[in-house]
Amino acid sequence: MLKYLLDLAKWLFGLTQETERNKSDIKELRAELKDIREAFHQLTLVVHRLSFEVSRVSENEKQERQKTILELENALLQF
């Protein structure tokens, strides 16, 4: 009976240590997750800015092409 109680105490002690390690691991993982979320948020902001810039450049290029076409039409009409 004493051996059973001793084994049970060892088992409980082991579970307690494992639980503490798990709590520590969870705390570290939460901190990592927070960092990852922040990095993801920053990346999202950069992607939005880049998307806006691509749209802006595309619109500028479209306007430049239209301007060139109009200049060519004007040149042809002058002949």
N, C-alpha and C positions, 0 to 999 in steps of 0.2 A: 504494500500500500504506500509506503514511504517512497519507494522508487517511482511509483505512478505519479505521486504528487510532485516529486522532483522533476520528472520528465515533463509534466504539465507546466510547471513553473518555467523550465527552460524553453518550452514551446511558446508560452506567453511572452517571455522576455524576447525571444526571436521575433515574434510578431510585432512587438512594440518597437524594436529596432527597425524592422522593415517598414513599419508605418511611418516612423520618423524620416527614414530615407525617402520614402515616397512623398511625404509632405515637402521635403527639401527639393526633390526633383520637380514637383508640381510648381513650386514657387519659382524655380529657375526657368521652367518652361513658360510660365505666365509672363515672366520678364522678357524672354525671347520673343514670345508672341506679340507682346506690346511693341517691341522694336520692329518686328516684321510688319506689323500693321502700319506703323509710322512710315517705314520705308515704302510700303505699298501705296500709302496715301501720297507721299511725295512723288513717286513714280507716276501715279494717276494724274497729278497736277502737271507734270512735265509732258505727259502724253497729250493732255488737253491743250496745253500751250503749243505743242508741235502741230497738232491738228489744226488749230487756229492759224498758225503761220503757213502751213501748207495751203489752206483754203485762201488765205490772203495772197500768197504768191501766185496761186492758180488764177485768181481773179485779176491780179495785175497783169499776168501774161495774156489773159483773154483780152483785156483792154488794149494792151500793146498790139496784139494781132489785129484787133478791130481798127486801131489807129493806122497801122501799116496798110491795111486794105483800103481805108479811106484815102490815104495819101497816094496810093497807086491809082485809085479811081480818079482822083483829082489830076494826077499827072497824065492819065490817058485822055481825060476830057480836054486838057489844054492842047492836045495835038490836033 
